[in-house]
């Protein structure tokens, strides 16, 4: 009898605790937001542009009834004094509940990033328990965030995926862009004496044409999205853009290079040999000497020869050594350019202050308040680069060498 009583109490407790679908959300009641664009209006308010997935059109390939076509996304927008108000206002224009758990991309307009900065909007996004702080953050270059979010893209039906995949592959193959999450930007801004970097994206072509289905029906779309440099943030505000070697050098020092191509001169010909990096590792250390910080950078690179536009005997070890020396010189030059550019902006996007703070916390307390404006611009930095050629592709002897021999 006693056992039956215990069993009954256990069943009652389970009934109360296991309440099943008390917080259920039907898919037919949700508007899944894949990307969010945030701009500033002329009167200083936030303008929110939401890219909402049309599930049937994504699965069915942009087809509608009666042979008509409809896009895989729908755009809704609203304005407010803050992003929470703008989001609430947008809900009055759609028949479903806005669902932000799958928002993988946040686009910030250049005007807003430069004038007001990201701090206020980041606080609003981070407070939302449904919003993921692992979402990728980009800044619209020479356009509004709304124009980027509204653009229809070929190949990737959902435009947000186009931006994310482009960042992922350009980071892996070229290295002049970096995929940065909301969480990483928050950590950089909060870190003492440090700036932050965020990739830029721009719309190439007519913004009106980019929103039309006709843009997807061309083999060469008239309007498309493209990665465009790295934004430099100081105290959460956009202060500069990096392109080319300063951008790649910055990514290299941050140890986020996954792969790239280094061109070196040979036999009087500019950029005659292409060196493809395969593995690379960058480490940064800090010391404080006589009250002044000192930074040391060490980069090790291993790669392959990808292309030679002049006859080169790479079976000769001395030639390989000479190529490695040239690659080291080129990489060191890019790192130096990146450091000088950051020092000119008086913005420590390279994280040197964070390293000093981590390794010499007591000394950094004295430098913290004037780090970006006084100490960082005059910082002494030593750079050491190791570069090695590991492979030469499917051939050792240059094709051009063979052609030259046959012509004799």
N, C-alpha and C positions, 0 to 999 in steps of 0.2 A: 504494500500500500504506500509505503514511504517512497519507494522507487517511482511509482506512478505519479506521485505529487511532484517530485523533482523533474521528471520528464515533462509534465504539464507546464511547469514554470519555465523550463527551457524552451518549449515550443512557443509560449507566449512572448518570451524575450526575443526570440528569432523573428516572430511576426512583427514586432515593433521596430527592430533594428534593420531588418532586410526589407526596406520599403520599395525595392525595385526601381521603377521608372519615375520617381518623384520629380526629377529634373529633366525629363525627356524633352527633346527638341525634334520635331518632325522635319524632315528635309524639305517638305513642301511649304513649310512656314519660315524657312531661312533664306536670306539673300547673302550668298557667300562672297565676301569681299576679297579679291585677289591682290589688289594694289590700292594704295591711298596716295593722293597728291595733295600737298598743302602749299597754298600760296597766300600772299598778303594782298588785300584789296586796297583801293586808293584811299579809303577812309581808315586804314590801319586794322581791319578785322581779318580773321582767318577765313580763307575760302577752301573748302574741302571738296575734293573730287574723288569719287569712289568708282573703282572698276569692279563690276559685279558679274560673276560668271553666269551664263545661260547654259545650264547643264545639258539640255536637250540638243542645243546647237553644237556644243563641243563634241558630244558623242556622235551626233548624226552628220557632222561635216557641213555646218552652216546651211542647212536646208529647212525650208518652211513649207507650209501648205500651199497647194496650187502652183508648185514649181518656183515660188519666190524664195529669195534668200534672206537670211537674217544673220547678224554678226554673233560671234561666240560670247560677246560681252555686252553689257549695258552700262551706261554712265549715268550716275546721279551726282548732283552737287548741291551744296548749300553753304551759307556763310554764317559766322557767329563771332562773338567776342573772344571765344576760346574754342579749341577743337571739340570739346565735349558738347558745347552748345551747337556747333555746326553739325556734329553727328546726329544729335537729337532732332535738329531741324530737317536733316536729310531723311530721317525715318518717316516724316510726314508726306514724302513723295513716292513711297514705295509700299507695296502691299505685303511685304515680308519683313521679318526682323533682321536687321543688319548683324551679320555674324563675322567677327574679326579674327577668329582662331586660325584661319588659313590665309591671313594677309601676310604674304612673304616679301612685299616690297613697299617701301615708303619713299616717295619722291618729294623733295622740298624745292620750291622755286628759288632761283638765284637771288631775286630781289629780297625775299624773306630771309634767306640765309645770310645775306650781306648786311641787311639793315637791322633786323631784330635778333638774328641768331637762332640756334636750335634749342637752347636751354629750356625755354618755356614749353615748347611743344613736346620735347622729350619727356618732361615731367608728366604731362597729361597721358602720353602713350604708356609710360612705365607703370602708372597707377592702375590702368585697366587690367583686371585679372584675366580677361579673355584674350588680350593682345599679347603676342609673343615678342619678347625683346631680342629674339634671335633673327627677326626680320631684317632684310638687307636695306640699308639706307643709301640713297644716291641723291645728288643735287642736279637739277636741270640746268644745263649750260645754255645761255643765250635764249632761253624760252621759259615758259611757265610750266609748273608741274602738271597743270591741267592738260596742256598740249601733249605731254609725254604719255599720260595715263589714257588719253582718248585715242592714241594711235593704234591702228590695226596692223598686225604684223603677219607676214607670210611664214610658212613652215611651222612656227610655234603659234597655235591658235590663240592661246592666252597671252596677251602682250607682256604681262608680268614675268612669265617664264622666259620670254625672249631676252629681257634685260638681265635676269639672273644667270642664264646660261652663257650669255655673251661675256659677262664679268668673269664667270668661272673659267671659260676657255681662254680668254685673253690673259688672265692671270697665270694660267698654266703654260701658255705658249709664248707670250711676248713680255709681260711683266711691267707695262706702263700703267696698269690699273690694278686696283685691289678691292676685293669684295669685303665690305665692312658691315658688320651687323650693328643694330641699334645699341646692343649691350657693349660692344667694343668702343663705340663712340662715347658712350657714357663713362666708361672706365678711363679713357684718354682725357676727357674734359675734367674729370674729378681728380686725376693724378696731379700731384703738385708740380707746377712749372712746366706742364706738357701741353702741346697742341694736339690736334687730331687731323686725320686725313680721311676723306670720303671721295669715292669715285664720282666723276661727273658723267652725265649722259646728255646727248643733244638730239634734237629732231632735225634730220636732214631732209629738206623739201618743204612743201606747202602744208601748214598745219590743217587747213581745211580738207585738202586732198587725203591726208593721212587718216582721216576719220571715215572715209568712204570705202564701201566694198569694192569699188572699181580699182582701188589701190592694190588689192590682193589678187586681181585677175590679170596682172601684168607680170611678165617674166622678170622685168627689172622695175620694181615698184618706184613710183615717183617720189614717195616719201617713206622714210624708214628711220629706225633708231640706231644710234651708234655711241659706243663708249668714247668719252672725250675728257681725257686728262684726270688730274687729281686735285680736289679742292683742299685748300689749307685753311684750317679753322683755328682761330685764336680766341680763347675764352668763349667758345661756342659760336663765333661769328666768322663768316667767310672773309678772308683777307687776300687770297691770291689763288692762282691756278698754276699747276705744274704740268708740263708736257715734255715729251721726248726724254733726253738723257737725265735732266733733273728729276723727272717722275720715276724713271726706272732706277736711278741711283737711290732715291728715297725708299722705294719698295725693297731694294737690295739690302740696305742698312737695317730695315725693319725685319729682315729675314723672312720675307713673304714671297720671294722669287721662287717660282716652281720650275720655270724653264724660260729660256730666251735665246736670242741670236746675237752674237758679237761679231761685227765685221772688222777686219784688220787690213791695213795696207800691205802690199807685197810687190817687190820688184818695180817700184815706181807707179803702180796702179792703185787707185783709191778703192778701199773696201773690196779687195780682191779675194779674200778668203773668209768664208762664213763658218764661225765656230758655234755649235749648238750645245748649250749647257744641258746636262742631264741630272747632275746632283750638285747641290750647293748648300753651304751652311755659313751663316754669318754670326759671329759672337762679338759682343761689345762689353768692355770692362771699363771701370773708372777708378781713378785715384785722386787724392787731394794733396798737392805738393805746395808747401809754403802758403797755405790758405787759398790756393788756386786749383780748380778742378782740371783734370787731364783725362782725356778719353782715348782708348785704344780700340781699333776695329780690326778684326781678323776675318777674312773671307777665304773659303776654300771652294774651288769649282772643279768639277770634272765634266768633260764633254766630248763631243765627236766633231769631226770635220764634215760639214754639210755640203760645201760647194767651194770649188776653186776656179777662178777665172783666168789664172795664169798657170803655165807649166811649173809644177812643184814636185820635187823628189821627196815624198814623205816616207820613203823607206830609209832615209838617212836620219839617224837619231839627232844629229846636230840641227837639222831642219826643224824637226819636231820641237826641240828645245827652244829654237828661235821663235816658232809660232806661239808656244806657251808664254814666252817672255812678252810678246806683243799683246797677247790676250790679257795678261796681268796688267800691263800698262794701260790698256783701254778701260778695263774695269775700274782700276784705281782712279782714273780720270773722271769717270762717271760718279763715283762715290764722292770725290772731292767737290765736283760741281753741285751735287745735291746738298752737301753740308754748307757750302758757301751761299747757296740760294736760301736755305733755311735761316742762316745767320743774318742775311740781309733783311729778311722779313721779321727778324727778332721773334721767331716762333719755333719752339723746340718740338717739331713734329717727329723728330727722330728718337725721342725718348731718352736722351742723354741725362736729363735732370732726374728722371725716374730711376735710372741706374745708379746715379750718385746718391740719391735718397735711400735706395735699397742697400747699397754697400757701405755708405758713409753717412748714416742718418744724423749724427750729431753735427758734422760739418755742414750738411745741407741746410740745417735750420738757419744758419747764418746767411746762406745764399738764396734761400727760397723766395723772399719778397722781390729781389731784383734779378732773379735768374734769367728771365727772357730778355730783359732790357739791358742788362749790364754784363753778366757773366757769360751767357750763351753766345752772344755775337763775337766775343773775343776768345772763345774756347780753343785750346790747342788739341788737335785730333791727329793721332798717328794711324795710318792705314797700311795694313799688310795683306797682300793678296797672293794666294797660291792658285795656279791654274794648270790643269793637266789635260793632255789629249789622250783619250783612251782608245778610240776607234776611228776608222776612216771610212765607214760605210761599207759598201759591197765591193769596193776596189781600193787597192793600194796605189798603183801607178795612175797618175793623172791621165784622163782621156786626152787632154790637150797636149800632154807630153808625147803620147803616141802619135798624134796628128803631126806634131812638129818633127818627130823623127822620120816619118814617112815622106815628109816634104823635102828632106835633105837629099 
